Amino acid sequence: MPLLPASPRSAAARTETGRPRASPAPVRPAGPSGGIPLTTSVHDDSPSAAADAPLARERAHLAAARRALRAMREDVEALDLTDVAANWVNAAVLERQIEDRVKALADLAGTPLFFGRLDYLHAPGGSGAEGADGPRFHIGRRHVHDADGDPMVIDWRAPVSQPFYRASAKDPMGVALRRRFGYTGGDLTAYEDEHLSDPAQASATSALLQREIERPRVGPMRDIVATIQPEQDEIVRAGLGGTVCVQGGPGTGKTAVGLHRVAYLLYAHRERLARTGTLVIGPNRSFLHYIEQVLPALGELTVRQSTVDDLVARVEVRGTDEAPAAVVKGDARMAEVLRRALYAHVTLPTEPVVVVRGSRRWRVPAYELEEMVRELLDRSIRYGAAREALPQRIAHAVLVRMERSGEAPDDRVQDAVARNPAVKAAVKALWPPVDPARLVLRLLSDPDFLAEHAEGVLTEEERAAVLWARPARSVRSARWSAADAVLIDEAADLIERTPSLGHVVLDEAQDLSPMQYRAVGRRCSTGSATVLGDLAQGTTPWATRSWREALAHLGKEGAVVEELTAGFRVPTDVIAYASRLLPHIAPGLAPVASVRENPGFFEVRPVPAGPAGVVAACRELLGREGSVGLIAADARVPELAAALTEAGLRPLGPGEETTGEARLTLVPASLAKGLEYDHVVLDEPAAVVGAEPDERTGLRRLYVCLTRAVSGLIVTHAAPLPGHLAE
Ligand SMILES: Nc1ncnc2c1ncn2[C@@H]1O[C@H](COP(=O)(O)OP(=O)(O)OP(=O)(O)O)[C@@H](O)[C@H]1O
């Protein structure tokens, strides 16, 4: 059903009185640099616009949609639970659901209710008869309907919304007109039309899209729902059944795509994922803090976010590893060492089990017990499950004997026999309980135990690397490292299966060790994953070398690997400069092609030693609009923090949110990954490189730091620049 009075396309074009928008993003033909080709013109608010002009009508529709949304919210708020909830538990659950629903229906100030419109040529699936006017849909963050239940805004994730992201002049997907809306604050102030089926219109770049890409960045990450690109949309809407892996350079939208994919999957498979759960994994808490508002803004409030470290936190991590130890501990061969060490606890019986019941003794001979143990070892069930099954097997053997001698025991007798002290003692001896942390503690403390189970798996040198210099006395007192916690998690999974979620998004995946991939993989063993990363940004000693290998560790060998190459963050000059490092850090990877039109600014500035030059650069950039990030080698951060504070520019830490008043963040290089700022001062590249254990890792860290800027970058240096940055 048309939602606005439909007017024929030609008539609409005639009555439009707006003028093309000249700034900030002029309409221009798509160039070879990768501008986004559209057939478009922008119309904005103008005093001469007649009351019935399209913009006025769209505003009226927006106002009506807002009223309808309010009515939907009021309907939910007015729900009376007294009759429906049978008890207080049900009532509490329902109340929570209602609260969530009310929150999801909030009309967020500054978040447009719709951002696009599609005019179909014909009713989808209809006859397609000449002259038939198709329906018109406004596309927004959530579904809004009027009092009759007719849609006023369609959820961007609905199938009819898909052409908004994918339709092109080449394949209009049945769409006659695609309209994008521009907002200033919460006000609808502009629109831009593409007549997809009109071959006469020239290709141009979408000005509204450019405006969105180039907007200043202050505060946490925002959603990109109005401007998802076709190649991004393909990943966002990929089916729930398969795992997708995305390789993409800095600023190609991997994080954005991953988050929108979760929102899409929750829409398309709401019930299933409500049961099984979804999880977003990021590299550290400040990153998670930066992205945490994207999903709630899309109406999704139930997605858990976690770091890998938090995921495996069965012990308190208070220690660190030297790189050689961490590399071995993160190697997938450790899984085999753990498996062997665990199953070494199982022994084959030499004695029979004798169960005394009343005046009778029942004897299960050793060879029969051995058969049971061997059979359980052969089955692919967890150590703990087998341990639980063994007493029942023994009891069953006793029951068979009872029946043979004329007794008629029932299930209760079998349970009682299984709990018999003789059976319990036998099980404890044959298949003893194992605590995962104690198992790892012994492996890392006892050279003989490690040697026995790592025989033929780890070299002597590797064994020496992982052994603790001072063996720990207890699980509590051990100074566990992050890599140790992953080993404990692996051992725990060998004993008891880790529950699987429905879908996991793994961001900045390139930094995970094989053992960490396994830890994530078992959390989506019966679900699927979205793996996002950039091989060039891997800065751990065990960084991913190939996605195929990583996917195998994750247990998702069949996943498709997609590549994103259009860059939405970094200006052309800056990405060109950073890309000089690519041949040294990830040969074979294509440089990102920036789609930003604003060239931004880029300067490499020699400064005298000491913080004065850096402080001056920060002050200079604070004179511009948007956020400023000062990125420096971790060791230089305290000195720079003091200098900035003394200069009256007290900086925020990377976890703290930038605001209009506090726009300067001091970011240690080790935490810069995934973040972005309008303007960046990068302090002393040689120190960033020098802080890493090897040159390649150092250059990769530098690549990450060089690619955080949205509008401009000043590189300040007193020491010579790393030679690899020379052309
Ligand atoms: N289609 C789009 N429209 C508008 N902005 C976009 C689009 N895609 C990405 N962006 C913006 O580009 C910036 C970079 O995106 P994102 O952080 O997701 O990139 P990334 O590939 O994860 O980068 P990195 O490798 O540095 O972590 C973000 O501000 C994001 O909102």
The ligand as an SDF file (V2000), in Angstrom:
LIG
                    3D

 31 33  0  0  0  0  0  0  0  0999 V2000
   29.0340    2.0740    4.7360 N   0  0  0  0  0  0  0  0  0  0  0  0
   29.5020    2.9800    5.5740 C   0  0  0  0  0  0  0  0  0  0  0  0
   28.9450    4.1820    5.6520 N   0  0  0  0  0  0  0  0  0  0  0  0
   29.4120    5.1310    6.4940 C   0  0  0  0  0  0  0  0  0  0  0  0
   30.4280    4.9340    7.3260 N   0  0  0  0  0  0  0  0  0  0  0  0
   31.0250    3.7430    7.3010 C   0  0  0  0  0  0  0  0  0  0  0  0
   30.6010    2.6990    6.4320 C   0  0  0  0  0  0  0  0  0  0  0  0
   31.3720    1.6220    6.6560 N   0  0  0  0  0  0  0  0  0  0  0  0
   32.2330    1.9740    7.6150 C   0  0  0  0  0  0  0  0  0  0  0  0
   32.0240    3.2390    8.0040 N   0  0  0  0  0  0  0  0  0  0  0  0
   32.7400    3.9960    9.0410 C   0  0  0  0  0  0  0  0  0  0  0  0
   34.1250    3.8580    8.8230 O   0  0  0  0  0  0  0  0  0  0  0  0
   34.7990    3.8280   10.0590 C   0  0  0  0  0  0  0  0  0  0  0  0
   35.6480    2.5920   10.1230 C   0  0  0  0  0  0  0  0  0  0  0  0
   34.8190    1.4560   10.2780 O   0  0  0  0  0  0  0  0  0  0  0  0
   35.2570    0.2310   11.1910 P   0  0  0  0  0  0  0  0  0  0  0  0
   35.8240    0.7160   12.4830 O   0  0  0  0  0  0  0  0  0  0  0  0
   34.1360   -0.7120   11.2160 O   0  0  0  0  0  0  0  0  0  0  0  0
   36.4450   -0.3210   10.2930 O   0  0  0  0  0  0  0  0  0  0  0  0
   37.3990   -1.5480   10.5660 P   0  0  0  0  0  0  0  0  0  0  0  0
   37.5590   -2.2310    9.2620 O   0  0  0  0  0  0  0  0  0  0  0  0
   36.8880   -2.3490   11.6960 O   0  0  0  0  0  0  0  0  0  0  0  0
   38.7460   -0.8130   10.9430 O   0  0  0  0  0  0  0  0  0  0  0  0
   40.0330   -1.3440   11.7460 P   0  0  0  0  0  0  0  0  0  0  0  0
   40.6830   -2.4180   10.9130 O   0  0  0  0  0  0  0  0  0  0  0  0
   40.8950   -0.1440   11.8620 O   0  0  0  0  0  0  0  0  0  0  0  0
   39.5430   -1.8530   13.0600 O   0  0  0  0  0  0  0  0  0  0  0  0
   33.7470    3.8680   11.1510 C   0  0  0  0  0  0  0  0  0  0  0  0
   33.5910    5.1990   11.5860 O   0  0  0  0  0  0  0  0  0  0  0  0
   32.5000    3.4190   10.4370 C   0  0  0  0  0  0  0  0  0  0  0  0
   31.3420    3.9530   11.0150 O   0  0  0  0  0  0  0  0  0  0  0  0
  1  2  1  0
  2  3  1  0
  2  7  2  0
  3  4  2  0
  4  5  1  0
  5  6  2  0
  6  7  1  0
  6 10  1  0
  7  8  1  0
  8  9  2  0
  9 10  1  0
 10 11  1  0
 11 12  1  0
 11 30  1  0
 12 13  1  0
 13 14  1  0
 13 28  1  0
 14 15  1  0
 15 16  1  0
 16 17  2  0
 16 18  1  0
 16 19  1  0
 19 20  1  0
 20 21  2  0
 20 22  1  0
 20 23  1  0
 23 24  1  0
 24 25  2  0
 24 26  1  0
 24 27  1  0
 28 29  1  0
 28 30  1  0
 30 31  1  0
M  END
$$$$
